[in-house]
Amino acid sequence: MKNQLQNSILQAEPFVDAREAAYTMNLPMYYLTNAAQRKRMAIPHYHIGRMVRFKLSELETWLSARSVEDNHA
């Protein structure tokens, strides 16, 4: 039962590649393609084999959290 729930959650939102994520979220491509940049900026991502993939909802949450931090700084 727990596995079915986890599988349905993972399938609910598709993973996208760096190009699509950068285009959709209006981010520079190197933010998503450069491992050091992803780590420094704490960008949410997934490794699937050798590929790096993103969920747009997580990137949106990350962007809004960054904008709130930037406004308070």
PASEBA-1860 file (N, C-alpha, C; in nm, 3 decimals):
! residues 73
1> MKNQLQNS> 0.083/-0.120/0.000/0.000/0.000/0.000/0.087/0.126/0.000 ~ 0.190/0.128/0.087/0.276/0.245/0.095/0.351/0.266/-0.037 ~ 0.397/0.159/-0.100/0.465/0.170/-0.229/0.374/0.225/-0.337 ~ 0.248/0.183/-0.336/0.153/0.233/-0.435/0.133/0.383/-0.417 ~ 0.124/0.427/-0.294/0.105/0.569/-0.266/0.227/0.649/-0.312 ~ 0.347/0.599/-0.282/0.468/0.667/-0.325/0.477/0.671/-0.477 ~ 0.444/0.563/-0.544/0.448/0.561/-0.690/0.349/0.658/-0.750 ~ 0.229/0.667/-0.694/0.129/0.758/-0.749/0.171/0.903/-0.726
9> ILQAEPFV> 0.237/0.932/-0.614/0.285/1.067/-0.589/0.395/1.103/-0.688 ~ 0.487/1.012/-0.712/0.596/1.038/-0.806/0.545/1.056/-0.948 ~ 0.438/0.985/-0.984/0.385/0.994/-1.119/0.293/1.113/-1.137 ~ 0.253/1.178/-1.028/0.158/1.287/-1.036/0.215/1.406/-1.115 ~ 0.341/1.434/-1.099/0.403/1.545/-1.170/0.523/1.493/-1.248 ~ 0.530/1.525/-1.375/0.643/1.474/-1.454/0.773/1.547/-1.421 ~ 0.882/1.479/-1.441/1.014/1.540/-1.431/1.043/1.612/-1.562 ~ 1.114/1.723/-1.553/1.153/1.796/-1.674/1.305/1.812/-1.675
17> DAREAAYT> 1.361/1.830/-1.793/1.505/1.848/-1.803/1.541/1.995/-1.779 ~ 1.670/2.023/-1.777/1.718/2.158/-1.746/1.669/2.260/-1.846 ~ 1.666/2.223/-1.972/1.624/2.318/-2.076/1.478/2.361/-2.055 ~ 1.392/2.264/-2.035/1.250/2.297/-2.015/1.229/2.373/-1.886 ~ 1.299/2.333/-1.780/1.285/2.402/-1.651/1.334/2.547/-1.661 ~ 1.448/2.568/-1.726/1.502/2.703/-1.741/1.408/2.791/-1.823 ~ 1.355/2.735/-1.931/1.263/2.810/-2.016/1.134/2.844/-1.941 ~ 1.077/2.746/-1.874/0.949/2.765/-1.806/0.961/2.860/-1.687
25> MNLPMYYL> 1.070/2.847/-1.611/1.085/2.927/-1.490/1.163/3.056/-1.514 ~ 1.204/3.080/-1.639/1.279/3.199/-1.677/1.408/3.213/-1.594 ~ 1.483/3.103/-1.589/1.610/3.098/-1.517/1.725/3.080/-1.616 ~ 1.843/3.127/-1.581/1.959/3.098/-1.666/1.985/2.947/-1.668 ~ 2.017/2.896/-1.783/2.038/2.752/-1.799/2.151/2.701/-1.710 ~ 2.256/2.781/-1.690/2.370/2.732/-1.612/2.335/2.711/-1.465 ~ 2.230/2.777/-1.414/2.185/2.749/-1.277/2.150/2.601/-1.264 ~ 2.089/2.545/-1.367/2.038/2.409/-1.360/2.137/2.305/-1.413
33> TNAAQRKR> 2.226/2.345/-1.501/2.318/2.247/-1.560/2.450/2.236/-1.485 ~ 2.487/2.335/-1.408/2.613/2.335/-1.336/2.592/2.280/-1.195 ~ 2.660/2.169/-1.164/2.641/2.102/-1.034/2.679/2.192/-0.917 ~ 2.787/2.266/-0.930/2.829/2.355/-0.822/2.726/2.465/-0.798 ~ 2.669/2.515/-0.905/2.566/2.619/-0.895/2.440/2.564/-0.827 ~ 2.399/2.444/-0.867/2.281/2.381/-0.805/2.302/2.364/-0.656 ~ 2.422/2.321/-0.618/2.452/2.299/-0.476/2.457/2.431/-0.400 ~ 2.524/2.530/-0.456/2.538/2.660/-0.391/2.403/2.727/-0.369
41> MAIPHYHI> 2.315/2.713/-0.467/2.186/2.779/-0.458/2.077/2.688/-0.400 ~ 2.114/2.565/-0.366/2.021/2.467/-0.308/1.898/2.447/-0.397 ~ 1.923/2.427/-0.526/1.816/2.407/-0.622/1.767/2.262/-0.611 ~ 1.636/2.242/-0.591/1.585/2.105/-0.580/1.596/2.031/-0.714 ~ 1.655/1.912/-0.710/1.673/1.834/-0.832/1.682/1.686/-0.798 ~ 1.674/1.604/-0.900/1.680/1.459/-0.886/1.779/1.403/-0.985 ~ 1.855/1.304/-0.941/1.943/1.230/-1.032/1.871/1.102/-1.071 ~ 1.849/1.084/-1.199/1.789/0.962/-1.251/1.892/0.903/-1.346
49> GRMVRFKL> 1.966/0.807/-1.294/2.080/0.757/-1.369/2.183/0.869/-1.377 ~ 2.226/0.902/-1.496/2.321/1.012/-1.515/2.251/1.144/-1.546 ~ 2.120/1.140/-1.556/2.044/1.260/-1.591/2.003/1.337/-1.465 ~ 1.993/1.466/-1.479/1.943/1.552/-1.372/1.807/1.603/-1.417 ~ 1.707/1.587/-1.331/1.571/1.627/-1.365/1.514/1.713/-1.253 ~ 1.410/1.787/-1.286/1.349/1.883/-1.195/1.198/1.867/-1.197 ~ 1.136/1.912/-1.089/0.990/1.923/-1.084/0.958/2.072/-1.079 ~ 0.871/2.115/-1.168/0.842/2.257/-1.179/0.780/2.314/-1.052
57> SELETWLS> 0.698/2.236/-0.984/0.635/2.287/-0.861/0.740/2.312/-0.753 ~ 0.841/2.226/-0.746/0.948/2.246/-0.648/1.034/2.367/-0.684 ~ 1.059/2.386/-0.812/1.135/2.504/-0.854/1.056/2.633/-0.825 ~ 0.927/2.628/-0.844/0.843/2.745/-0.816/0.847/2.779/-0.667 ~ 0.839/2.677/-0.582/0.848/2.698/-0.437/0.985/2.753/-0.400 ~ 1.089/2.699/-0.460/1.226/2.744/-0.435/1.243/2.890/-0.476 ~ 1.190/2.926/-0.593/1.200/3.065/-0.640/1.128/3.162/-0.548 ~ 1.009/3.125/-0.505/0.933/3.215/-0.417/1.002/3.228/-0.281
65> ARSVEDNH> 1.064/3.121/-0.231/1.138/3.129/-0.105/1.260/3.220/-0.121 ~ 1.328/3.211/-0.235/1.444/3.297/-0.259/1.404/3.443/-0.270 ~ 1.291/3.471/-0.332/1.248/3.610/-0.346/1.210/3.668/-0.211 ~ 1.152/3.587/-0.123/1.120/3.634/0.011/1.249/3.663/0.089 ~ 1.349/3.574/0.078/1.478/3.597/0.144/1.545/3.722/0.091 ~ 1.540/3.744/-0.041/1.602/3.860/-0.100/1.534/3.989/-0.055 ~ 1.403/3.985/-0.036/1.330/4.104/0.008/1.360/4.138/0.153 ~ 1.393/4.038/0.233/1.422/4.062/0.375/1.568/4.098/0.398
73> A> 1.652/4.075/0.301/1.796/4.101/0.321/1.831/4.247/0.304
END
